[in-house]
Amino acid sequence: MDLNVDSGSASLRFIIVTALTAALMVPLLLVNWIVSEREDFRDQAIGGISKSWGGKQRVTGPLLVIPFVRQAEDRETVQRVTVAPRELDMRIDSRHEMRQRAIYSTPVFHLDVTAAGTFESLDLDALQARFGSARLDQAEVVVGVSDSRGLRGATLTWDGTDYPLEVGGGASGDPALRALVARDAADGASFTLSLDLRATRRISAVPVGDRSTLEIKSSWPHPSFDGRFLPDDHDIGEAGFSASWTVHKLGRGFPSISAVSHPLDGVPEIVRMDNLDVGFGAYEPVNLYKSVERSLKYGVLFIALTLVSILCLELLTGLRFHFVQYGVVGIALALFFITLLALAEHIGFTLGYAVAASVLTIMIAGYAQASTKNGRLGIVTAVTLSGLYGVLFVLLRLESFALLVGAAILLLMLGVVMSATRKLTPEPLDDDG
């Protein structure tokens, strides 16, 4: 086929394809807005479950808190001295179940927290010289939990005696469980602690001991470890995971003995601080909204490659599509993403992608065949679209190599365009030119 005659038409078609690709960014932006809106609906539903079940849980303690009073003329200054345990061994056993609200679901956790350790005897004379007169009758053990709604039970044994734990404090959203241990607070003691908790999204503990060991076991198979330290050892499988930490006092981020003057509600600052803990978040391996959002980032590339592929087919076969038909195909390509979102919410991202890609491929290939009365072109269009949808899916699944593969695809497409346009020649200038 002699392409010289059609060089002006080919130039115009390239300009129109470029303009159409730019125009189709508008529906892509609208789809992206819908994705954000649906994700907000999902977050609201999960937030509603968390409010009823219990949110993120961070366990802090136990800590020994002793008030010290210093008299200066007519003024009395109270300092609450926080003492960390010498040894702390904590274990968190977690099992999960799925809870659903509307079409959205999220894992919720049942936690069995057990801890044991020792407080060493205090040099009370040195502490009183530093902070003032000790009020041992008001000494208490404090255990911090970040969401009291998830509490189902709590027991404390101090030096062989059971003490009732009561919820107190609560300012700034960090309540504390308290137990008065007045009679032997400064003499040192061993303790055991047991908590029955509910949690969602994240589970952690603060290694408050001078030497702390923490072990977490869970039936959730997709942990995202975070916090001040990553685990020393971990084992992840389909049935869940286990992880362990050992933390020395030099790395935990606060001293063994600290004091605060006139705290707002008597809750140690350690209980409030959220940058001292270790634990895990409930990672979702397939977040369909993030996947759809990521596919939209490749949307302009996908639409441009498809329309350029059709244009190259025109140049190579001599067939011609009307400009309106280009627009219809472009709209169909944009509708793929909203179809993907609608299906993925109900049947999952992978299956939703396969169904949406199959439906749009059949529709566009059938449209191409009906428009040109050429069955062979319909088959070529179907093969081309299947390849492009396959490549897009691979890009969405790749992480480290997505940019490299995307660049390779662009270079390959450039080679196809060069091959299809290699025989185009510029129109000759007229005599007056």
C-alpha positions in Angstrom: 0.0 0.0 0.0 1.3 3.4 -0.9 1.2 5.6 2.2 2.5 8.7 0.6 -1.0 9.7 -0.5 -2.3 9.5 3.0 0.4 11.2 4.9 -1.7 14.3 5.5 -4.5 12.1 6.8 -2.1 10.2 9.0 -0.8 13.4 10.5 -4.3 14.5 11.3 -5.2 11.2 12.8 -2.2 11.3 15.1 -3.2 14.8 16.2 -6.8 13.7 16.9 -5.6 10.6 18.8 -3.4 12.8 21.0 -6.3 15.2 21.6 -8.7 12.3 22.4 -6.2 10.8 24.8 -5.9 14.1 26.6 -9.7 14.5 26.7 -10.2 11.0 28.2 -8.2 12.1 31.3 -11.4 13.8 32.4 -13.4 10.6 32.9 -10.3 9.0 34.5 -10.2 11.8 37.0 -13.9 11.2 37.8 -13.2 7.5 38.3 -10.4 8.4 40.6 -12.7 10.6 42.6 -15.2 7.7 42.9 -12.5 5.4 44.1 -11.5 7.9 46.8 -15.2 8.2 47.8 -15.7 4.4 48.0 -12.5 4.1 50.1 -13.9 6.7 52.5 -17.1 4.7 52.8 -15.0 1.6 53.5 -13.0 3.5 56.2 -16.2 4.7 57.8 -17.6 1.2 57.9 -14.4 -0.2 59.5 -14.3 2.7 61.9 -17.8 1.8 63.0 -16.8 -1.7 63.7 -13.7 -0.5 65.6 -15.9 1.8 67.8 -18.1 -1.1 68.8 -15.4 -3.7 69.1 -12.3 -1.8 70.3 -9.7 0.0 68.3 -5.9 -0.2 68.2 -4.6 -1.7 71.4 -1.2 -0.7 73.0 -0.4 -2.4 76.4 2.0 -0.4 78.6 3.2 -1.7 82.0 2.8 -2.6 84.7 4.5 0.4 86.2 4.8 1.3 89.8 3.7 4.9 90.6 4.5 6.5 94.0 3.6 10.1 95.0 6.3 12.2 96.6 5.6 15.5 98.4 8.0 18.4 98.9 7.1 21.3 101.2 8.5 24.7 100.4 7.1 27.4 102.8 3.4 27.3 102.3 3.6 25.5 99.0 3.3 21.8 98.5 4.7 20.2 95.3 3.6 16.7 94.4 5.6 14.5 92.1 4.5 11.1 90.9 7.5 8.9 90.5 7.2 6.1 87.9 9.3 3.0 88.5 9.8 0.5 85.7 10.1 -3.3 86.5 13.5 -4.9 86.5 12.3 -7.9 84.4 9.2 -8.1 82.2 8.2 -11.2 80.2 5.0 -10.6 78.2 3.1 -12.8 75.8 0.2 -11.8 73.5 -1.9 -14.6 72.0 -4.1 -13.2 69.3 -6.9 -14.9 67.2 -8.9 -13.1 64.6 -12.3 -13.3 62.9 -13.8 -11.3 60.1 -16.6 -8.8 60.9 -18.7 -7.2 58.1 -20.7 -4.0 57.7 -22.5 -3.5 54.4 -20.1 -4.9 51.7 -17.0 -4.1 53.7 -15.2 -6.5 56.1 -12.2 -6.2 58.4 -10.4 -8.5 60.8 -11.0 -8.1 64.5 -8.9 -9.6 67.2 -9.3 -11.4 70.6 -6.2 -10.9 72.8 -5.0 -12.9 75.7 -2.2 -10.9 77.3 -0.1 -12.5 80.1 2.9 -10.9 81.8 5.2 -11.7 84.6 8.2 -10.0 86.1 9.8 -8.4 89.2 10.3 -4.9 90.7 13.4 -4.5 92.7 13.4 -2.9 96.1 13.8 0.8 96.1 16.4 2.9 97.9 13.7 5.0 99.6 16.2 7.3 101.4 17.8 8.3 98.1 14.5 8.8 96.4 13.1 10.9 99.3 16.3 13.1 99.2 15.7 13.6 95.5 11.9 14.0 95.3 10.6 14.6 98.9 8.5 12.6 101.3 7.1 9.4 99.9 3.4 8.7 100.3 3.5 4.9 100.2 -0.1 4.6 101.2 -1.0 6.0 97.8 1.4 3.9 95.8 -0.3 2.0 92.9 0.5 -0.2 89.9 -0.6 1.3 86.6 -1.2 -0.6 83.4 -1.9 1.4 80.2 -4.3 0.3 77.5 -5.1 2.5 74.5 -8.8 1.6 74.2 -10.8 0.6 77.3 -13.8 -0.4 75.1 -11.9 -3.5 74.3 -11.3 -4.6 77.9 -13.1 -7.8 78.9 -11.1 -8.8 82.0 -8.0 -7.9 84.0 -6.2 -9.5 86.9 -3.1 -8.5 88.8 -1.1 -10.6 91.3 1.5 -8.6 93.4 3.8 -10.6 95.6 1.4 -13.5 95.7 -1.7 -11.4 96.5 -4.5 -10.6 94.0 -5.4 -7.0 93.6 -8.5 -5.6 91.8 -7.8 -3.4 88.8 -9.9 -0.4 88.2 -10.1 1.9 85.1 -8.9 5.4 85.9 -7.4 8.4 84.1 -8.5 8.5 80.5 -7.5 12.0 79.4 -6.2 12.2 75.8 -7.7 8.8 75.0 -5.3 6.7 77.0 -7.0 5.1 80.1 -5.0 3.3 82.7 -5.9 0.3 84.9 -4.9 1.0 88.5 -4.4 -1.1 91.6 -3.3 0.2 95.1 -0.4 -1.8 96.4 0.4 0.5 99.4 1.7 -2.0 102.0 4.8 -3.1 100.3 5.4 -0.9 97.3 9.0 0.0 98.0 10.1 -3.5 99.1 10.2 -5.0 95.6 7.9 -7.8 94.4 7.2 -10.3 91.7 3.9 -9.9 89.7 1.7 -11.5 87.2 -0.7 -9.7 84.9 -3.5 -11.1 82.7 -5.7 -9.0 80.3 -8.5 -10.1 78.1 -8.8 -7.5 75.3 -10.4 -6.9 71.9 -8.6 -4.9 69.2 -8.7 -3.9 65.5 -6.1 -2.8 63.1 -3.0 -2.8 65.3 -1.7 -4.6 68.4 1.4 -3.5 70.3 3.1 -3.3 73.7 5.7 -1.1 75.3 8.7 -2.9 76.7 8.9 -1.1 80.0 11.2 -3.4 81.8 14.9 -2.9 82.3 15.0 -6.2 80.4 11.9 -7.0 78.4 10.9 -10.0 76.3 7.8 -9.9 74.2 6.3 -12.7 72.2 3.3 -12.3 70.0 1.4 -15.2 68.3 -1.5 -14.6 66.0 -3.8 -16.4 63.6 -3.6 -13.4 61.2 -1.2 -14.4 58.3 -0.4 -10.9 57.1 1.4 -8.9 59.8 3.1 -5.6 59.2 5.7 -5.3 61.9 6.3 -1.8 63.1 7.2 0.3 66.1 10.4 1.2 67.8 12.1 -2.2 67.0 11.5 -4.9 64.5 11.3 -8.4 65.9 14.4 -10.4 66.6 12.8 -13.5 65.3 9.6 -14.2 63.4 7.9 -17.0 61.5 5.0 -16.3 59.1 2.8 -18.9 57.6 -0.7 -19.5 56.2 -2.0 -20.4 59.7 -0.6 -17.2 61.3 2.7 -15.9 62.7 4.8 -15.7 65.7 7.4 -13.0 66.6 9.6 -12.2 69.6 11.5 -9.1 70.8 14.1 -8.6 73.5 14.7 -5.0 74.6 17.3 -3.7 77.0 16.6 -0.5 79.1 19.3 1.4 77.2 17.2 1.2 74.0 13.6 1.5 75.3 13.6 5.3 75.3 13.0 6.3 78.9 14.7 5.9 82.3 13.9 3.3 85.0 12.8 6.1 87.4 11.1 9.3 86.2 8.9 11.9 87.8 6.3 14.4 86.6 5.1 17.3 88.7 1.3 17.7 88.8 0.3 15.4 86.0 -3.1 16.0 84.5 -4.7 12.8 85.8 -1.9 10.9 87.3 -1.3 8.7 84.2 2.5 8.3 83.5 3.7 10.0 80.4 5.1 6.6 79.2 1.5 5.4 78.9 0.7 8.3 76.6 3.7 8.1 74.3 3.0 6.1 71.1 6.6 6.0 69.8 7.9 3.5 72.3 6.0 0.4 71.5 6.6 -2.7 69.3 4.0 -4.8 67.5 2.2 -5.3 64.3 -0.6 -3.9 62.1 -3.2 -6.0 60.3 -1.8 -5.6 56.8 -4.3 -6.2 53.9 -2.3 -8.0 51.2 -4.8 -6.9 48.5 -6.3 -3.5 49.0 -8.6 -3.3 46.0 -9.0 0.5 46.2 -5.2 1.0 46.2 -5.0 -1.5 43.3 -7.7 0.3 41.3 -6.1 3.7 42.1 -2.7 2.3 40.9 -4.3 1.0 37.7 -5.7 4.5 37.0 -2.1 5.9 37.2 -1.4 3.6 34.2 -4.7 4.6 32.6 -3.3 7.3 30.3 -0.6 4.9 29.2 -3.1 2.2 28.6 -5.5 4.4 26.6 -2.8 5.9 24.5 -1.3 2.5 23.7 -4.7 1.2 22.6 -5.6 4.1 20.4 -2.1 4.2 18.9 -2.4 0.5 18.2 -5.7 1.0 16.4 -4.0 3.8 14.4 -1.1 1.6 13.5 -3.6 -1.1 12.3 -5.1 1.5 10.1 -1.8 2.4 8.6 -0.7 -1.2 8.1 -4.0 -2.5 6.7 -5.5 0.4 4.8 -8.7 0.2 6.8 -10.1 3.4 8.2 -12.0 4.2 11.4 -14.3 7.2 11.7 -13.2 9.7 14.4 -16.5 9.1 16.2 -15.5 5.4 16.4 -12.2 6.4 18.0 -14.2 8.3 20.6 -16.5 5.3 21.3 -13.5 3.1 21.8 -11.8 5.6 24.1 -15.0 5.9 26.3 -15.1 2.1 26.5 -11.5 2.1 27.7 -12.3 4.6 30.4 -15.4 2.6 31.5 -13.1 -0.4 32.1 -11.9 1.2 35.3 -15.3 2.0 36.8 -16.4 -1.6 35.8 -13.3 -2.9 37.6 -14.1 -1.0 40.7 -17.7 -2.1 40.8 -16.8 -5.8 40.3 -13.8 -5.8 42.7 -15.9 -4.7 45.6 -18.0 -7.9 45.3 -15.8 -10.6 43.8 -12.2 -9.4 44.5 -9.7 -7.5 42.5 -8.2 -10.3 40.4 -11.5 -11.9 39.4 -13.0 -8.5 38.9 -10.1 -7.5 36.6 -10.4 -10.6 34.5 -14.2 -10.2 34.1 -14.0 -6.4 33.3 -11.1 -7.0 30.8 -12.9 -9.8 29.1 -16.2 -7.9 28.7 -14.5 -4.8 27.4 -12.3 -6.8 25.0 -15.2 -8.6 23.5 -17.2 -5.4 23.2 -14.4 -3.4 21.5 -13.3 -6.2 19.2 -16.9 -6.8 18.2 -17.4 -3.1 17.6 -14.2 -3.0 15.4 -15.4 -6.0 13.4 -18.9 -4.6 12.9 -17.6 -1.2 12.0 -15.2 -2.5 9.3 -17.0 -5.7 8.2 -13.6 -7.4 8.7 -13.5 -10.4 10.9 -9.7 -10.6 10.8 -9.5 -7.1 12.2 -11.8 -8.0 15.1 -9.5 -10.9 16.0 -6.4 -8.7 15.8 -8.1 -6.1 18.0 -9.1 -8.8 20.5 -5.5 -10.1 20.6 -4.1 -6.6 21.0 -6.4 -5.7 23.8 -5.9 -9.0 25.6 -2.1 -8.3 25.5 -2.5 -4.8 26.8 -4.8 -5.8 29.6 -2.4 -8.6 30.5 0.6 -6.2 30.5 -1.4 -3.8 32.7 -2.2 -6.5 35.2 1.5 -7.6 35.3 2.5 -3.9 36.0 0.0 -3.8 38.8 1.5 -6.9 40.4 5.1 -5.8 40.1 6.7 -3.6 42.7 10.4 -3.2 42.2 10.4 -3.8 38.5 7.2 -1.9 37.5 9.1 1.1 36.1 11.6 -1.0 34.2 8.8 -3.1 32.6 6.8 0.0 31.8 9.7 1.6 30.1 10.4 -1.5 28.1 6.7 -1.6 26.9 6.9 2.0 25.8 10.1 1.4 23.8 8.4 -1.6 22.2 5.4 0.4 21.3 7.6 3.1 19.9 9.2 0.5 17.7 5.8 -0.6 16.4 4.8 3.0 15.6 8.2 3.6 13.8 7.5 0.4 11.8 4.0 1.5 10.9 5.1 5.0 9.9 8.4 4.4 8.3 7.1 4.9 4.7 5.3 8.2 5.4 6.9 11.0 3.5 6.3 14.7 3.8 4.0 16.4 1.3 5.9 18.2 -1.5 6.0 22.0 -1.3 4.1 23.8 -4.0 6.0 26.0 -6.5 5.2 29.2 -4.5 6.8 27.5 -1.4 
